[in-house]
Amino acid sequence: MNGQSNPNEPYPLGGNSDRSVLRHGFRITTRKLPILKAGPIEHMTAKLGIAPPEMIFGDNTASIEHVGSGWKIEFNAFDALDLVDKTGNSMLQVAHSKEWQSTREKKHEGITEVVKPFDWSYSTNYKGTEQSPAKALEPSSTPIPLELLKRPDPIEFFDEVMLYEDEMADNGITLLSCKLRVMPARLLLLCRFFMRLDGVMLRIRDTRIYVEFQSGEVIREYTAREDKYEVVRQKLAMQGRDAPAQLRDPNNVVDLLPVVDKSLESHVVKSRTRIAQHRSFSFSSSVLAESRASNYIPSAAAPASSSKNPSPYPYSPKTPSTTAAASSKDSAQPESQSTSSIPAARKLAAEVRKRATSVTETYIAYSVCEKLIKECANQADYTIPQRHEKNGVVPKGADGEDLGVDLGLAPTFSTWAQITFLHMYILTVRLRAFPAAHAPSWHQHLLDHFFYSAEDRLVREHNIQARSLRNKYLKDLFTQWRGLLAGYDEGLVRGDAVLATAVWRNVFGGKEDVDLVGLGEVVSYMRGVLKGLDEMEDEVVADGEIQFGDPRSQRKVVEVRSKLLDSLPREDGDLSKK
C-alpha cells in the first residue's frame, strides 16, 4: 500500500543485486542488497541468540567457487555474527569522561559497566564459510606472494560488500566488510573486521583469500591486530598526523597495531573428474571473420595446406590419434570413424557418463561448453593494442565501433559476436539431438559461457567498466541471438537461398556489395559442419574436442555451376547454356 512493501518480507534475491565473473574455472560472485527489514532481523536474532548490529546486511555475500571441484568459500553476516562471544567474557567497557560520569554518579552508579550480555563490539574471528566435498584448506607455511600483487596488472573485476556496521552507542564504530579484486592471473579477497572503541582499544582482524588461477592454489591468511586507543593516538601524534581524522580509517592505523594472532592455510583445487577439468586455451592470432577485401570467414585452426586437400567436412574432432597432427594436417577430415575406433578410455568415460548423477552431468556440461565457446570465439578473435597503451587512441570504424587489429584486418566486437553466434548455432543444432533430459543443460551452459566471454571482452578490449552499459550490450546480444536462431532455422528447412539471406543479414550486416562467392562459402561451410557433427557419436561431441575449419575450403564446391541455372530463361527468351 502507498508503494511500501511488507516490512516482514525479505528483499528479492538475484537479478541486478548479483555480480558474477568467471575466470579459469573460478566463479567470483558478490551480492549487495539494502539493510534487512524488521521481519528478517527478528528471525536472525532468534537464531543467533543476540541482538544484531544497528546496520545488518544479512542478504549480502561475497563468494569464490571452483566450479570443477565444488570447492567454495563464502562470506556472509550471519556466520560472522555467530562467532561473536555470547558468554560476556570478552565484553569491553566504554570509557566515559570523568566529567560526564561525575554529574550522574548518584543516579547511575557504575555507569561504565556494560549491561549487554554478549560482546557488544561484535568482534569476530570469522575466516569465511568453506564448502568442499573433501577436506580443503589445511595449515601451511606458504605466504601470499605480495610481489605478484604489486604488479600493475589490470583489474578486471572489483567490488566491496558491507556485511554489518554498528556505532556502539556513539562510542566508536565496529564493522565487517569484504573487498574483491580480480586480475587476469589471480584474485585477492579481503574480509576486514574493524573496531574502534573510543578511549579504549582499536582492533583489526583481516582474512585474505588469494587464488592463483593457473595452478589452482588457494591461500588463506588470517591476521589479528589490536592495541590500546591511547597508544595508537600517541603514535599518530609523534608522526605529526591528525589523530582524530586518522583513526576513522583502518588503512591509516593497520600498520601501527601489533600482530596478536596469525595463521596460514592453503590448498590446490582440482576438478573431480578428468572430463570436468578446465583446459587453458590461449587465443592465438586468427584471421578476422569478415575481410573487407574478400568477405570470408577464415578459422584460426585452418592450416595452410587445407587448400591443397579440401575436405567435405570443414571441422576436426581432436581425438587422441589426431590431436598431435592437427597442426600439420588438414583440419577438415572426413568423419569416417566408427564407435569401434574410439579409444578404450573414451568408452569408459562414456559409460561413466551414463551412470553419472545429474549433479555430475552439469559439471561435465559446464566444462565442455566452456571449451566449445572458446573454440567458437577463436574464429574471429581480435585485439585492440591501443587500449593497453598509455594515451593510446583507439581507431573507430564508420559506424563508431572500436577497431582492432589482426593480421592487418579490422575486426569489431559486433563481427566477433556474429561469427561466434554462427558457430554456436551449429553446435546448438547438434546439441538438440542429445537426450531430452540432458539437452537443456548443455544449451544453457553454452549460452552462459558466451555471455561470460562477451562481458570479459567488453571490459578487457573496450574498457567498458560501467555495468549498466555492459548489460545494455548483453541484452542487445541476447535479442540478436533469439532472432538469429529463427533465421538460421528457417534457412536450414527452406533451403540455401533462405539460409544465405540470414547469413548475409547477420554476419555481413546486410551490405549490398557483399562477395556472393564468399557468402556461398559460408553457407556451404555451415552445411558441411552440420553434416559432419550429425555423423559424430554423442560421446565424441560431449568430449568437446571440436576444431572448426576454414570456409574457404568450400570455394570449389561453390564455384561448381548449378544445373538449375541451365533451365532458367535468359532475357531474350532462350534457355541459358554454357
Secondary structure, 3 states (H helix, E strand, C coil): CCCCCCCCCCCCCCHHHEEEEEECCEEEEEECCCCCCHHHHHHHHHHHCCCCCCEECCCCEEEEEECCCCCEEEEEHHHHHCCCCCCCCCCCCCCCCHHHHHCCCCCCCCCCCCCCCCCCCCCCCCCCEEECCCCCCEECCCCCCHHHHCCCCCCCEEEEEEEEEECHHHCEEEEEEEEEEECCCEEEEEEEEEEEECCCEEEEEEEEEEEECCCCEEEEEEEEEEEEHHHHHHHHHHCCCCHHHHCCCHHHHHHHCCEEEEEEEEEECCCCCCCCCCCCCCCCCCCCCCCCCCCCCCCCCCCHHHHCCCCCCCEEECCCCCCCCCCCCCCCCCCCCCHHHCCHHHHHHHHHHHHCCHHHHHHHHHHHHHHHHHHHHHHHCCECHHHHCCCCCCCECCCCCECCEECCECCCHHHHHHHHHHHHHHHHHHHCCCCCCCHHHHHHHHHHHHHHHHHHHHHHCCCCCCHHHHHHHHHHHHHHHHHHHHHHHHHHHHCHHHHHHHHHHHCCCCCCCCCHHHHHHHHHHHHHHHHHHHCCCHHHHHCCCEEECCHHHHHHHHHCCCHHHHCCECCCCCECCC
